[in-house]
Amino acid sequence: MRLIKIFDSIAFRISFSIAVIVASTAVAVGWIIMREERKMLELELRSKGKYLTEIMSRRLVEPILYEERYEIFSLLQASMKGKESLVVYGEVYDKNGEVVVTAYKDEKLHKIIPLFENSIGSVDVREDNLLYHITLPINVEALGTIGFLRLGITKEPLYTTLKTVKQKFYLLSGGIIFIGIMIGLWMARKILRPILILNKGVRMVGEGELGIEVPVVGEGEIKELALSFNRMSKKLKELINETRAAQENLVRTEKLYAVGEFSAGVAHEIKNPLTSIKMLIQTVKQKKQALSSKDIEILEEEINRIDRIVKDFLAFARHEKTEKADVNINNLLEEVIAITRPKMEQSAISIKQKFSQPLPIIKGSHDALKQAFLNIVLNAIQAMDSGGGTLEIVTSYESGVMSQGLGNMPHNTPKVSVIIKDTGIGIPEKNLKKIFDPFFTTKEDGTGMGLALTYNIINDHSGRIDIDSTPFMGTTVRVELPL
């Protein structure tokens, strides 16, 4: 990761670009110099070869005329002596192209020498990778062409010189590239230093060190940018402090408001059963009669109602994290269906089950999740209580990205999805935003705590719950729980 960060830095890119430009320039210039140097050395070697051939041809006139083969051989051998000699073989032919004398510095050369072809008039130069083969007619003014001389001129000095030139070029290019890289690094550091300082300051602000000021370096726009950053950092700290103070005040206000709302809700819910109890007691006092069995039954129902309201309120207000264990959602839903089946049969509601098999096990509280799904199913049954309908429950496993939901819902995690769909009266659009609020209910005998508790349970399991409803067509509840 550190290497990737270095390679992605502007300093490295600028330095690398300068180095590439310097290296490319050095290589291009060196290639041109080497090419011209080779041409010049080849031309010089060819000229030397021709010159040696012309001198040797003049010295061979008399021995050829008198057919002194040994003298011819001696002259050829003499031209090859010494390490500095360019001649590696010599051949003398008569005017008909027949071999007269041959001499070789190394007998191995005999195998690579091309066949002789008559070349009357001018110098004939042929070459291969190792030698120049220079052929020259030997002429006498009175007799014309009396023979031919062919010398082999080695290219070894050419290659040796080129090798030396290449070594010098490599050293020089290496030095130029190294100096170019150093200059590039120095320039990048000098130019980018103010930007690097600003980058460090921005990173520190991003990590929460508000109000930090960076050294003002550089000139022109860079200097102005540093000054603007310092002003921004100072102003940002002031704004954050003001925002935090306002947020703390808002939280205190929200807490007081929530306490007031809860208190009002509890008081409102408890008021009705207390009123009924109070009226019964007043009636008994006025008539001075004992409570009838029916009156006692009413008192018991109202007291139970108060007890249920208080329990729901405490369950919501004192919500604690539950211990998690392995839960099979399919089995849990089967239990919910078994509990509610008599009520569904009584209300002429048919049920459709589409459970994914096998469904992965999740971590959660069996009892809490059972209560949450029981609340959802009971709401669906009550929505279809008047005219029957169909309740559909579908489970599935999804490995895609979980959308942002309640609390700290994880992303990119596998999840179990439960869809509970009814064909009931639906929920008006204006009420959809309130259905999870405590004490919000449209039922005469409801407490408004069922879906609020369900919301808390799903949130405690890092899950998500969505409700989509169309009046007079039905409601769909989707619950997602991470594995």
C-alpha positions in Angstrom: 0.0 0.0 0.0 2.9 2.4 0.8 4.5 1.8 -2.6 1.2 2.4 -4.3 0.8 5.6 -2.4 4.3 6.7 -3.4 3.7 5.8 -7.1 0.4 7.8 -7.0 2.0 10.9 -5.6 2.5 14.0 -7.8 6.1 14.3 -6.7 6.9 10.9 -8.0 5.0 11.5 -11.3 6.8 14.7 -12.0 10.2 13.2 -11.1 9.5 10.1 -13.2 8.3 12.3 -16.1 11.5 14.4 -16.0 13.6 11.2 -15.8 11.8 9.7 -18.8 12.3 12.9 -20.8 16.0 13.1 -19.9 16.5 9.3 -20.6 14.6 9.5 -23.9 16.6 12.5 -25.0 19.9 10.9 -24.0 19.0 7.6 -25.8 17.9 9.5 -28.9 21.0 11.6 -29.0 23.2 8.7 -28.3 21.6 6.6 -31.0 22.2 9.4 -33.6 25.8 9.8 -32.4 26.4 6.0 -32.5 24.9 5.8 -36.0 27.0 8.6 -37.3 30.1 7.3 -35.6 29.6 3.9 -37.1 29.2 5.4 -40.6 32.4 7.4 -40.1 34.4 4.5 -38.8 33.2 2.2 -41.7 34.1 4.8 -44.2 37.5 5.3 -42.7 38.2 1.5 -42.6 37.1 1.1 -46.2 39.4 3.9 -47.2 42.3 2.3 -45.3 41.6 -1.0 -46.9 41.6 0.5 -50.4 44.8 2.4 -49.7 46.5 -0.8 -48.5 45.3 -2.7 -51.6 46.6 0.0 -54.0 50.0 0.0 -52.3 50.2 -3.7 -52.3 49.2 -4.0 -56.0 52.1 -1.7 -57.0 54.6 -3.8 -55.1 53.3 -6.9 -56.7 53.7 -5.8 -60.4 57.3 -7.0 -60.8 56.9 -10.3 -59.0 53.8 -11.1 -61.1 55.6 -10.2 -64.3 58.5 -12.5 -63.4 56.3 -15.1 -61.9 58.1 -15.0 -58.6 55.5 -16.8 -56.4 57.6 -16.9 -53.3 58.2 -13.2 -53.5 54.4 -12.7 -53.9 53.8 -14.9 -50.9 56.3 -13.1 -48.8 54.8 -9.7 -49.6 51.3 -11.0 -48.6 52.6 -12.5 -45.4 54.5 -9.3 -44.5 51.2 -7.3 -44.9 49.6 -9.5 -42.2 52.3 -9.3 -39.6 51.7 -7.5 -36.3 48.6 -7.1 -34.1 47.7 -3.8 -35.6 47.6 -5.2 -39.2 44.2 -4.9 -40.8 44.9 -7.5 -43.5 43.8 -11.1 -42.6 44.2 -12.8 -45.9 45.5 -12.0 -49.4 45.0 -13.7 -52.8 46.7 -13.0 -56.2 45.1 -14.1 -59.4 46.4 -14.0 -63.0 44.6 -12.1 -65.7 42.4 -15.1 -66.4 41.3 -15.3 -62.8 43.3 -18.3 -61.9 44.8 -18.4 -58.4 48.5 -17.7 -58.3 49.2 -17.3 -54.5 47.1 -17.3 -51.4 48.1 -16.4 -47.8 46.0 -16.4 -44.6 46.6 -15.1 -41.2 44.2 -17.8 -39.9 43.5 -20.9 -42.0 39.9 -20.9 -40.6 39.2 -17.9 -42.8 39.6 -20.0 -45.9 36.1 -21.4 -45.3 34.3 -18.1 -45.2 36.0 -16.3 -48.1 33.6 -15.8 -51.0 34.5 -17.0 -54.5 36.5 -14.7 -56.7 34.8 -13.0 -59.6 36.8 -11.1 -62.3 36.4 -7.3 -61.7 38.3 -5.5 -64.4 38.7 -1.7 -64.2 38.0 -0.4 -60.7 38.2 -1.4 -57.0 35.5 -4.0 -56.0 34.5 -3.9 -52.3 32.3 -6.5 -50.8 31.6 -7.1 -47.1 30.1 -9.4 -44.5 29.8 -9.2 -40.7 33.6 -9.9 -40.3 35.5 -8.6 -43.3 35.8 -6.2 -46.2 36.8 -8.1 -49.3 38.6 -5.6 -51.5 39.6 -6.6 -55.1 41.8 -4.5 -57.3 43.1 -5.1 -60.9 46.9 -5.0 -61.2 47.6 -2.9 -64.3 50.7 -2.2 -66.3 50.5 0.7 -68.7 52.1 -1.2 -71.6 50.5 -4.6 -70.9 47.1 -3.7 -69.4 45.7 -5.9 -66.6 48.3 -8.6 -65.6 46.4 -9.9 -62.6 44.2 -9.3 -59.6 44.8 -8.7 -55.9 42.2 -9.4 -53.2 42.8 -8.5 -49.6 40.6 -9.3 -46.6 40.3 -6.3 -44.2 39.1 -7.2 -40.8 36.3 -5.2 -39.1 37.6 -6.0 -35.6 39.0 -2.5 -35.1 35.6 -1.1 -36.1 33.8 -3.3 -33.5 36.4 -2.6 -30.8 36.1 1.2 -31.3 32.3 1.0 -31.3 32.4 -1.1 -28.1 34.5 1.5 -26.5 32.3 4.3 -27.7 29.2 2.4 -26.4 30.7 2.0 -23.0 31.5 5.7 -22.8 28.0 6.4 -24.0 26.4 4.2 -21.4 28.4 5.8 -18.6 27.6 9.3 -19.9 23.9 8.4 -20.3 23.8 6.9 -16.9 25.3 10.0 -15.4 23.0 12.3 -17.3 19.9 10.2 -16.3 21.0 10.2 -12.6 21.6 13.9 -12.6 18.3 14.4 -14.4 16.4 12.3 -11.7 18.1 14.2 -8.9 17.2 17.6 -10.5 13.7 16.3 -11.1 13.3 15.3 -7.4 14.7 18.6 -6.3 12.4 20.5 -8.5 9.4 18.4 -7.6 10.2 18.8 -3.9 10.7 22.6 -4.2 7.6 23.1 -6.3 5.3 20.7 -4.4 6.5 21.4 -0.9 3.7 24.0 -0.2 1.1 21.6 -1.7 2.4 18.8 0.5 2.1 21.0 3.6 -1.4 21.9 2.6 -2.3 18.3 2.0 -1.0 17.4 5.5 -3.1 20.2 7.0 -6.2 19.0 5.1 -5.6 15.4 6.3 -5.3 16.6 9.9 -8.5 18.6 9.7 -10.2 15.6 8.2 -9.0 13.6 11.3 -10.7 16.1 13.6 -7.8 18.5 14.4 -9.9 21.6 13.8 -8.3 25.1 14.0 -4.9 23.9 12.8 -2.7 26.3 10.9 -0.1 25.4 8.3 3.2 27.3 7.6 2.7 29.9 4.9 5.3 29.0 2.3 5.6 29.5 -1.5 4.7 32.5 -3.5 1.7 33.9 -5.4 -1.4 31.7 -5.5 0.2 29.0 -3.4 0.8 31.5 -0.6 -2.7 32.8 -0.9 -4.1 29.3 -0.7 -2.2 28.6 2.5 -3.6 31.8 4.1 -7.1 30.9 2.9 -6.7 27.4 4.4 -5.7 28.8 7.8 -8.7 31.2 7.8 -11.0 28.3 6.8 -9.6 26.0 9.5 -10.1 28.6 12.2 -13.6 29.5 11.0 -14.5 25.8 10.7 -13.5 25.2 14.3 -15.7 28.1 15.4 -18.7 26.8 13.4 -18.2 23.2 14.7 -18.1 24.4 18.3 -21.3 26.4 17.7 -22.9 23.4 16.0 -22.0 21.1 18.9 -23.4 23.5 21.4 -26.6 23.9 19.4 -26.8 20.1 19.0 -26.3 19.5 22.7 -29.1 22.0 23.4 -31.3 20.3 20.8 -30.7 16.9 22.3 -31.7 18.2 25.7 -34.8 19.7 24.2 -35.6 16.5 22.3 -35.2 14.5 25.5 -37.6 16.8 27.3 -40.0 16.7 24.4 -39.8 12.9 24.3 -40.4 12.6 28.0 -43.4 14.9 27.6 -44.7 12.9 24.6 -44.3 9.6 26.5 -45.9 11.0 29.6 -48.8 12.4 27.6 -49.2 9.1 25.8 -49.2 7.1 28.9 -51.5 9.5 30.7 -53.9 9.4 27.7 -53.9 5.6 27.4 -54.4 5.1 31.2 -57.0 7.8 31.5 -59.7 5.9 29.7 -59.6 2.7 31.8 -59.2 4.8 35.0 -62.3 6.8 34.0 -64.3 3.6 33.6 -63.1 2.3 37.0 -63.9 5.7 38.6 -67.4 5.7 37.2 -68.1 2.2 38.5 -66.9 3.1 42.0 -69.0 6.3 42.0 -72.0 4.4 40.9 -71.5 1.9 43.8 -71.1 4.7 46.3 -74.2 6.5 45.1 -76.4 3.5 45.0 -74.7 1.8 48.0 -74.8 -1.5 46.3 -72.2 -4.3 46.0 -70.4 -4.7 42.7 -72.1 -7.2 40.4 -70.1 -9.9 38.6 -70.4 -7.9 35.4 -68.9 -4.8 37.1 -66.1 -6.9 38.5 -65.4 -8.3 35.0 -65.3 -4.7 33.6 -62.9 -3.6 36.4 -60.7 -6.6 35.8 -60.5 -5.9 32.0 -59.7 -2.2 32.6 -57.0 -3.1 35.2 -55.5 -5.6 32.7 -55.6 -2.9 30.1 -53.6 -0.5 32.4 -51.2 -3.4 33.1 -50.7 -4.0 29.4 -50.1 -0.3 28.7 -47.5 -0.1 31.5 -45.7 -3.2 30.4 -45.6 -2.0 26.8 -44.3 1.4 27.9 -41.6 -0.2 30.1 -40.6 -2.6 27.3 -40.1 0.3 25.0 -38.6 2.8 27.5 -36.2 0.3 29.1 -35.1 -1.4 25.9 -31.9 -3.4 26.3 -29.7 -5.3 24.0 -30.7 -9.0 23.9 -28.3 -11.9 23.9 -28.0 -13.5 20.4 -28.3 -17.2 19.6 -28.9 -19.2 16.4 -32.4 -18.6 15.0 -34.1 -20.4 12.1 -36.5 -17.8 10.6 -38.5 -20.4 8.8 -39.2 -22.3 12.0 -39.9 -19.1 13.9 -42.5 -18.1 11.3 -44.1 -21.5 11.5 -44.6 -20.9 15.2 -46.2 -17.5 14.5 -48.5 -19.0 12.0 -49.5 -21.8 14.4 -50.4 -19.2 17.0 -52.5 -17.0 14.7 -54.0 -19.7 12.5 -57.3 -20.0 14.6 -57.8 -16.2 14.3 -57.2 -16.4 10.5 -59.7 -19.3 10.1 -62.2 -17.3 12.1 -61.7 -14.3 9.8 -61.8 -16.4 6.6 -58.2 -15.5 5.8 -56.2 -17.9 3.6 -52.4 -18.1 4.0 -49.7 -18.7 1.4 -46.2 -19.8 2.5 -43.2 -19.6 0.2 -40.2 -20.4 2.5 -36.7 -20.7 0.9 -35.2 -24.0 1.7 -32.7 -24.2 3.2 -32.5 -20.8 4.8 -29.3 -19.8 6.5 -29.3 -19.4 10.3 -29.0 -15.9 11.7 -27.9 -14.6 15.1 -30.7 -13.1 17.2 -33.1 -13.4 20.0 -35.8 -16.0 19.2 -38.4 -14.6 21.6 -37.9 -10.9 20.5 -38.0 -11.7 16.8 -41.1 -13.9 17.4 -42.8 -11.0 19.1 -41.9 -8.7 16.2 -43.3 -11.0 13.5 -46.3 -11.8 15.6 -47.1 -8.0 15.8 -46.8 -7.7 12.0 -49.0 -10.8 11.3 -51.6 -9.7 13.9 -51.8 -6.2 12.3 -52.3 -7.9 8.9 -55.1 -10.1 10.2 -56.8 -7.1 11.8 -56.6 -5.2 8.5 -58.5 -8.1 6.8 -60.8 -8.9 9.7 -63.9 -7.5 8.2 -64.1 -9.3 4.8 -61.4 -12.0 4.8 -58.4 -12.0 2.4 -55.0 -13.6 1.7 -51.9 -13.4 3.9 -48.7 -14.2 2.0 -45.4 -14.9 3.8 -42.2 -15.3 1.7 -38.6 -15.9 3.0 -35.4 -15.7 0.9 -31.7 -15.4 1.1 -29.9 -12.6 -0.6 -26.1 -12.1 -0.9 -26.2 -8.6 -2.3 -25.6 -5.2 -0.7 -28.0 -4.4 2.1 -29.5 -1.0 1.8 -29.0 1.6 4.5 -31.5 0.9 7.2 -31.8 1.2 11.0 -29.0 1.8 13.4 -25.6 0.6 12.3 -26.7 -1.8 9.6 -23.8 -3.5 7.9 -23.2 -3.1 4.2 -22.1 -5.8 1.7 -23.4 -8.6 3.9 -25.6 -11.6 3.2 -29.1 -11.3 4.6 -32.3 -13.1 5.2 -35.4 -11.4 3.8 -39.0 -11.8 5.0 -42.0 -10.4 3.2 -45.4 -10.3 4.8 -48.2 -9.2 2.4 -51.9 -8.8 3.1 -54.9 -7.8 1.1 -56.5 -5.7 3.8 -57.7 -2.1 3.9 -54.2 -0.6 3.7 -52.7 2.4 5.4 -53.3 6.0 4.3 -50.2 7.7 3.0 -50.4 10.4 5.7 -50.1 7.7 8.4 -47.2 5.8 6.9 -44.6 8.1 8.4 -46.2 7.7 11.9 -46.7 4.0 12.2 -43.5 3.4 14.2 -44.2 6.3 16.6 -45.1 5.2 20.2 -48.8 5.5 21.0 -49.8 6.2 17.4 -52.8 4.0 16.5 -56.0 4.1 14.5 -57.6 1.2 16.5 -60.1 2.0 19.2 -58.6 -0.5 21.6 -54.9 -0.2 20.4 -52.0 1.1 22.5 -49.9 2.2 19.6 -46.8 0.3 21.0 -46.8 -2.8 18.8 -45.0 -1.5 15.7 -42.8 0.8 17.9 -41.6 -2.3 19.7 -41.2 -4.2 16.4 -39.1 -1.3 15.1 -36.8 -1.5 18.2 -36.4 -5.3 17.9 -35.4 -5.2 14.2 -33.1 -2.3 14.9 -31.5 -4.2 17.8 -30.7 -7.0 15.2 -29.0 -4.5 12.9 -31.9 -5.1 10.4 -34.2 -3.0 8.3 -38.0 -2.9 8.1 -40.0 -1.2 5.3 -43.7 -0.9 4.9 -45.4 -0.2 1.6 -49.2 0.2 1.5 -52.0 1.2 -0.9 -55.4 2.0 0.6 -58.0 -0.7 -0.1 -55.5 -2.9 -1.8 -53.2 -4.1 0.9 -49.9 -3.7 2.8 -46.5 -5.2 2.3 -43.9 -5.4 5.1 -40.3 -6.3 4.2 -37.9 -7.2 7.0 -34.1 -7.7 6.3 -31.9 -9.3 8.9 -28.1 -9.8 8.4 -26.5 -13.1 8.9 
